[in-house]
Amino acid sequence: MTGWTQSSATKQIDALIAACDKLGTKSRTSAEWTRWSLNCRSFLEEIFGPVSRHFQEFEAIPWRFAGNLFIDTGEMLRDGMRRLEGTNDYVSRKHQAAAVEQLRYAKGLLESARDELKRKGLASVFVSKERGAEASGLMDVMRLIERQWRKAIRTPPGTEVQVQNALEDLLNGAGIRYTREAEMFPYASKSYRPDFVIPSLNMVIETKLCTSEKRERAIVEEISADIAAYSSRFRNLFFAIYDLGVIRDVDRFVEDLALAKSGVIVRVVKH
């Protein structure tokens, strides 16, 4: 952190946040976008540390469409791309659109980092190797759920127990020690029993199954209540949502919930 002061660090992160709106009109492969991305990476690494959640979550942003990209020939025809050569333009636009959505998440991530910088001060935000080991463990669990949960569920699930069972199989396969629905505690006149607890990471994992728009609204309310309760007992909260194609704007859904409080991670996995 040599050379940084509270004032200069705050000004830099404000500038990085302000640049997000302008970048939305630029190509994801442009010099401006590349420079901004590298500046963000350097800043987060220097101020928060390479093992911090802020740095590692920024590193995990793909800046492209993530998943299977199916060519919509109908859309291509509507856009006037009737020749095979138009496929490359179509794919490029899909990647660009995804990158712009991810830019909004990155902006929220930077705003969260700025909040922490203002709240704790420059001298207290750098993550040590000891806390880094915990952060690394959190990232391992996050990647496990993002990459393998869908593969473990072959047919559309009808109950949350089914998605919980699949997640339990992943945890067992990865050799992660956990408890399932074994801890219950009171909070604000209610009793809470987390789906999974990983003691070594001071972490709770709560699963949700989204089957309808009504259920989507209920999940938001449930998570908001769970955050208040679980944060009184655990340092790290992970909400894993298995979505049957209901949640349209995943980035906004995750951003609004995950960045509301430090230590909260929300991930949506689509069937």
C-alpha positions as CSV (number, residue, x, y, z in Angstrom):
1,M,0.0,0.0,0.0
2,T,3.0,2.3,-0.3
3,G,2.1,5.7,-1.6
4,W,-1.6,5.5,-0.9
5,T,-3.4,7.7,1.6
6,Q,-7.1,7.5,2.7
7,S,-7.8,10.5,0.5
8,S,-5.9,9.3,-2.6
9,A,-7.4,5.8,-2.4
10,T,-10.9,7.2,-2.1
11,K,-10.4,9.5,-5.1
12,Q,-9.1,6.6,-7.1
13,I,-11.9,4.3,-6.4
14,D,-14.4,7.1,-7.0
15,A,-12.8,7.6,-10.5
16,L,-13.0,3.8,-11.2
17,I,-16.6,3.7,-10.3
18,A,-17.4,6.8,-12.4
19,A,-15.8,5.3,-15.4
20,C,-18.2,2.3,-15.4
21,D,-21.0,4.4,-16.9
22,K,-18.8,5.6,-19.8
23,L,-17.5,2.1,-20.5
24,G,-20.9,0.8,-21.2
25,T,-20.8,2.4,-24.6
26,K,-17.3,1.1,-25.4
27,S,-16.3,-2.3,-26.8
28,R,-15.2,-4.8,-24.2
29,T,-11.9,-5.2,-26.1
30,S,-11.3,-1.5,-26.4
31,A,-8.1,0.2,-24.9
32,E,-10.3,2.1,-22.5
33,W,-11.9,-1.0,-21.1
34,T,-8.6,-2.8,-20.9
35,R,-7.0,0.1,-19.1
36,W,-9.8,0.4,-16.6
37,S,-9.9,-3.3,-15.9
38,L,-6.2,-3.5,-15.2
39,N,-6.3,-0.3,-13.0
40,C,-9.2,-1.9,-11.0
41,R,-7.2,-5.1,-10.6
42,S,-4.1,-3.2,-9.4
43,F,-6.0,-1.0,-7.0
44,L,-7.9,-3.8,-5.4
45,E,-4.8,-6.0,-5.1
46,E,-2.8,-3.1,-3.5
47,I,-5.4,-1.8,-1.2
48,F,-7.4,-5.0,-0.2
49,G,-4.9,-7.7,-1.0
50,P,-4.7,-10.5,-3.6
51,V,-6.6,-12.9,-1.3
52,S,-9.4,-10.5,-0.4
53,R,-12.9,-11.1,-1.5
54,H,-13.1,-7.9,-3.5
55,F,-10.0,-8.7,-5.5
56,Q,-10.9,-12.4,-6.1
57,E,-14.5,-11.6,-7.1
58,F,-13.3,-9.0,-9.6
59,E,-10.8,-11.5,-11.0
60,A,-13.7,-14.0,-11.5
61,I,-15.7,-11.7,-13.8
62,P,-15.4,-13.3,-17.2
63,W,-16.3,-10.2,-19.3
64,R,-18.0,-12.4,-21.8
65,F,-21.1,-14.6,-22.1
66,A,-20.6,-17.5,-19.7
67,G,-22.3,-20.7,-20.6
68,N,-23.6,-22.4,-23.7
69,L,-24.2,-19.8,-26.5
70,F,-26.9,-21.0,-28.9
71,I,-27.2,-19.2,-32.2
72,D,-30.7,-17.8,-32.6
73,T,-31.1,-17.9,-36.4
74,G,-34.5,-16.0,-36.1
75,E,-32.8,-13.1,-34.3
76,M,-30.0,-13.2,-36.9
77,L,-32.5,-12.9,-39.7
78,R,-34.4,-10.1,-37.9
79,D,-31.1,-8.2,-37.7
80,G,-30.5,-8.6,-41.4
81,M,-27.6,-11.1,-41.0
82,R,-28.7,-13.6,-43.7
83,R,-25.2,-14.7,-44.5
84,L,-23.1,-17.2,-42.6
85,E,-20.4,-14.5,-42.1
86,G,-22.9,-12.7,-39.8
87,T,-22.5,-15.3,-37.1
88,N,-19.3,-13.8,-35.8
89,D,-21.0,-10.4,-35.4
90,Y,-23.9,-12.0,-33.7
91,V,-21.7,-13.8,-31.2
92,S,-19.6,-10.7,-30.6
93,R,-22.8,-8.7,-29.7
94,K,-23.8,-11.5,-27.3
95,H,-20.5,-11.3,-25.5
96,Q,-20.6,-7.5,-25.5
97,A,-24.1,-7.5,-24.0
98,A,-23.0,-9.9,-21.3
99,A,-19.9,-7.8,-20.5
100,V,-22.0,-4.7,-20.1
101,E,-24.2,-6.6,-17.6
102,Q,-21.1,-7.8,-15.7
103,L,-19.9,-4.2,-15.7
104,R,-22.9,-3.2,-13.6
105,Y,-21.9,-6.0,-11.1
106,A,-18.3,-4.7,-11.1
107,K,-19.6,-1.2,-10.3
108,G,-21.5,-2.6,-7.3
109,L,-18.4,-4.5,-6.2
110,L,-16.3,-1.3,-6.4
111,E,-19.0,0.6,-4.5
112,S,-19.0,-2.1,-1.8
113,A,-15.2,-1.8,-1.6
114,R,-15.5,2.0,-1.3
115,D,-18.0,1.6,1.6
116,E,-15.6,-0.7,3.4
117,L,-12.7,1.6,2.8
118,K,-14.6,4.5,4.3
119,R,-15.9,2.4,7.2
120,K,-12.7,0.7,8.2
121,G,-10.0,3.1,7.0
122,L,-7.0,2.4,4.7
123,A,-5.0,0.7,7.4
124,S,-7.6,-1.9,8.2
125,V,-8.9,-3.2,4.8
126,F,-5.9,-5.2,3.7
127,V,-6.7,-9.0,4.1
128,S,-3.9,-10.9,5.7
129,K,-2.8,-14.4,4.7
130,E,-4.7,-15.9,7.6
131,R,-8.0,-14.3,6.5
132,G,-6.9,-15.0,3.0
133,A,-7.0,-18.8,3.6
134,E,-10.7,-18.3,4.6
135,A,-11.4,-16.2,1.5
136,S,-9.8,-18.8,-0.7
137,G,-12.0,-21.5,0.9
138,L,-15.0,-19.3,0.2
139,M,-14.0,-19.0,-3.4
140,D,-13.6,-22.7,-3.7
141,V,-17.1,-23.3,-2.4
142,M,-18.5,-20.6,-4.7
143,R,-16.8,-22.1,-7.8
144,L,-17.9,-25.6,-6.8
145,I,-21.6,-24.5,-6.7
146,E,-21.4,-22.3,-9.9
147,R,-19.7,-25.0,-12.0
148,Q,-21.0,-28.3,-10.7
149,W,-24.4,-27.9,-9.1
150,R,-26.3,-27.8,-12.3
151,K,-24.4,-30.9,-13.5
152,A,-25.5,-32.8,-10.4
153,I,-29.2,-32.2,-11.1
154,R,-30.3,-34.0,-14.2
155,T,-34.0,-33.3,-14.2
156,P,-35.9,-30.1,-13.1
157,P,-36.2,-30.4,-9.3
158,G,-39.6,-30.1,-7.7
159,T,-38.5,-29.5,-4.1
160,E,-35.7,-27.7,-2.3
161,V,-34.7,-31.0,-0.7
162,Q,-33.6,-32.2,-4.1
163,V,-31.3,-29.3,-4.7
164,Q,-30.0,-29.6,-1.1
165,N,-29.2,-33.3,-1.7
166,A,-27.3,-32.5,-4.9
167,L,-25.3,-29.8,-3.1
168,E,-24.5,-32.2,-0.3
169,D,-23.1,-34.7,-2.8
170,L,-20.8,-31.9,-4.1
171,L,-19.6,-31.1,-0.7
172,N,-18.9,-34.7,0.1
173,G,-17.1,-35.2,-3.2
174,A,-14.9,-32.2,-2.6
175,G,-14.0,-33.4,0.9
176,I,-15.5,-30.3,2.6
177,R,-16.6,-30.9,6.2
178,Y,-20.0,-29.5,7.0
179,T,-23.2,-30.0,9.0
180,R,-26.7,-30.1,7.5
181,E,-29.6,-28.7,9.4
182,A,-27.9,-29.6,12.6
183,E,-27.6,-26.1,14.2
184,M,-30.6,-24.1,15.4
185,F,-30.6,-20.7,17.1
186,P,-33.1,-18.0,18.0
187,Y,-33.2,-14.5,16.6
188,A,-35.9,-11.9,16.9
189,S,-38.4,-14.3,18.4
190,K,-37.9,-16.8,15.6
191,S,-35.8,-20.0,15.3
192,Y,-33.4,-20.4,12.4
193,R,-31.8,-23.6,11.1
194,P,-29.3,-23.2,8.3
195,D,-29.3,-25.8,5.5
196,F,-25.5,-26.2,5.7
197,V,-22.7,-24.9,8.0
198,I,-19.0,-25.1,7.2
199,P,-17.3,-24.5,10.6
200,S,-13.8,-24.0,9.2
201,L,-15.0,-21.1,7.1
202,N,-17.4,-19.7,9.7
203,M,-19.9,-20.1,6.8
204,V,-23.6,-20.8,6.4
205,I,-25.0,-22.0,3.0
206,E,-28.7,-21.5,2.5
207,T,-30.3,-23.0,-0.6
208,K,-33.4,-21.7,-2.5
209,L,-35.4,-23.2,-5.4
210,C,-37.0,-20.6,-7.6
211,T,-40.0,-22.1,-9.5
212,S,-42.2,-19.0,-10.2
213,E,-42.3,-15.2,-10.1
214,K,-44.2,-15.4,-6.8
215,R,-41.4,-17.6,-5.4
216,E,-38.8,-15.2,-6.7
217,R,-40.4,-12.4,-4.6
218,A,-40.6,-14.6,-1.6
219,I,-36.9,-15.6,-1.9
220,V,-35.9,-11.9,-1.8
221,E,-37.9,-11.5,1.4
222,E,-36.5,-14.7,2.9
223,I,-32.9,-13.8,2.1
224,S,-33.3,-10.3,3.6
225,A,-34.5,-11.8,6.8
226,D,-31.9,-14.5,6.8
227,I,-29.1,-12.0,6.4
228,A,-30.0,-10.3,9.6
229,A,-30.3,-13.5,11.5
230,Y,-27.3,-15.5,10.2
231,S,-24.9,-12.5,10.4
232,S,-25.5,-12.4,14.1
233,R,-23.9,-15.9,14.3
234,F,-21.7,-16.4,11.2
235,R,-19.2,-14.3,9.4
236,N,-19.8,-15.6,5.9
237,L,-23.2,-16.1,4.3
238,F,-23.7,-17.9,1.0
239,F,-27.2,-18.1,-0.6
240,A,-27.3,-20.6,-3.4
241,I,-30.4,-20.2,-5.6
242,Y,-31.4,-22.8,-8.2
243,D,-33.5,-21.2,-10.8
244,L,-35.9,-22.9,-13.2
245,G,-35.7,-20.0,-15.7
246,V,-37.7,-17.5,-13.7
247,I,-35.2,-14.9,-12.7
248,R,-34.7,-12.7,-15.8
249,D,-32.0,-10.2,-14.7
250,V,-29.7,-12.3,-12.6
251,D,-27.0,-9.6,-12.3
252,R,-29.4,-7.1,-10.8
253,F,-30.9,-9.8,-8.5
254,V,-27.5,-10.8,-7.2
255,E,-26.2,-7.3,-7.0
256,D,-29.1,-6.0,-4.9
257,L,-28.8,-8.8,-2.4
258,A,-25.1,-9.7,-2.2
259,L,-23.7,-6.2,-1.9
260,A,-26.2,-5.1,0.8
261,K,-23.8,-6.3,3.5
262,S,-20.2,-7.4,3.6
263,G,-19.7,-11.1,3.9
264,V,-22.8,-12.0,1.9
265,I,-22.6,-14.0,-1.3
266,V,-25.6,-14.7,-3.6
267,R,-25.3,-17.0,-6.6
268,V,-28.0,-18.0,-9.1
269,V,-27.5,-21.3,-11.0
270,K,-29.9,-21.9,-13.8
271,H,-31.2,-25.3,-14.8
